[in-house]
Amino acid sequence: MEIGQRLPEVLGKDQDGKEIKLSDFKGKKLVLYTYPKDSTPGCTSEACSLRDNYQQLLDKGFAVVGVSVQDEKSHKKFIEKYELPFPLIADTDLTLVNALGVYGEKKMYGRSYMGTFRTTFVTNEDGVIEQIFSPKDIKVKEHAAQILGK
C-alpha cells in the first residue's frame, strides 16, 4: 500500500472475533499499525506508547487498531496484561498483512524467517492513506508522539 491508496474495506477480526471494517471509522482518521508479535519488548513498548497517549489521539480525531498474525487468544492476553484500549486484529491467515505489503522475509542473528514488518498507516477520514511510518522510522517508545507530530 502507498500514500494516496485506500485501505481494504474488510480489515479482519479482532480479539473478540468481531469483524472490523474500514467503514467503521468513517469520519475518523485511522492509525492502523502492524507489529511482529504480542508481548515482545518492542511491540509492548509501541502498544504502551499508543495506550498512554490514547486520549490525545482520540482528541485529534484518530482511531487506533493494531494488527499482527497471532490469534485471538494471544491478543486477549496482550490487551488484558497491558490494558490496551484499542482492538487488535488477529490476521492468522495473513490476508491483511499481505494486502498491506508488510509481511515477508526478515533476518535476525544470521537466520531468515517470515514475519510482519513493524509499519504504521495513517489515513484521513475517508480511509485514504496520508502517512506511512516504515520499520526504520518507528521509535517504539515515542510512536504516539510521532503520529501526533510532536
N, C-alpha and C positions, 0 to 999 in steps of 0.2 A: 504494500500500500504506500501511496505517496501523498504529499500535500496536495490538496485540491480534490482528492478522491473521497467518496462517501464510504463509511464503514458498512459492512454487511448488515442487512436488516436483522437476521437471527444471529445473536451473539453466542448463545449456548444456554446451558442450565447451571444455576448457581448451587450453592452448598445445600440447599433445601429441595433441589430438583425442580425449581421454578424456572420456566423459560424466560430469558432476558432478551428483549428486542431493542434495537436502536430507537424505534418509535416510542418506547417507554420514557425516553429522555428528551422528547420534543420540547423545544423552548429552553433547554439547559445545555450548557457546554459539558461535554463528557471527557473525563480523564479515564482512558482505558489503558491500564498498564499490565504488561505481560512480565512474568518473572519466572525464574527457573524452578524453584521448589519451596514448598511450605516449610517454615520453621528452620531454615538455614540462616546463618548470620546476616548476609547481605539482604536477603529477601525480608527478614524480620525487621531490619533497620529501615528499609524502604517502606514497608507497610506501617510501621510505627510513626514514621515521619508524616505519612498521609493521615493516619489516625489523629496524631497530636495537633494537626493543623486543619482537621476536617471542617470545623465550624467556619474558619476563614475561607476554605474552598467553597463551602455552601453559600456563604455570604457573597462571594464573587460569581455565583451562578453556576458552579461546577457540580456535577455528579461524579462519583468515583466508582469504578468497577475494576477488580483485579482478575487476571486470567493466568492459570497455569494448568499443566496436564495432570495434576494429581486429582484423585477422586473426591466426591462429596464429603466422605468421612474425614479425609485428611484436611479438607478446607474447614469443616466444622470445628475440628480440634484447634486449628490455627486461629480461627476467629475467636473462639472461646478463650484460648490461652492469652491472646493479646488484646482482647476486647475491641476487635475491629468493627467499625460501624457501617461498613460497606460490603456489598456482596462480592463473592469470588466465584468465577465461572470455572467449573470442572470440565476442562476440554480434553477428556480422556481419549477421544478418537482423533484428536489433533486437527479438527476441522477449522477452528478459528485461527490457531497459531499458524497453520499452513496458509490460510487465506490472507493473513496479515504479513506473511513472509518473515516470521520471527522464529521459525523452527529449522534447525539444520545442524551441520557438523560443528562441534566445539572441540577444543583441545585443552587439556589440563594435565600438567605433570607428564608430558610426553605421550599421553594416550588420547585417542579420538573417541568421541561418543556423540550421540544425537541428543539435542536438548533445545530448550527455549532460550532465546536471547532476550535479556532484560531491555525492554523498549516501552516507551510511553507515547500514546497517540492522544492528542488533544483536539477535540472537534469544536465546531461552532454549534449554534442552536439547531442547525439542520442536519447535523451528523457528518458534515464535511470536515476532513482533517485540515487543521490550520497549523499544527506544530507536531513535530516528531522528535522525541529525545531518544537518541541511539544509545546502545550499551556504553559507548565511550563518553557520552555526555552526562549520564546519570550519576549523581552523587547521592548514594542511598540515604545517608543521614540528613541530607538537605533537599530531598527531592520535592517536597511540597513547596519550599521556598523557590525552587527553580520554576515550578509550574506557575506560581503566583508572581513570578518576575521580580523577586526581592534579591 
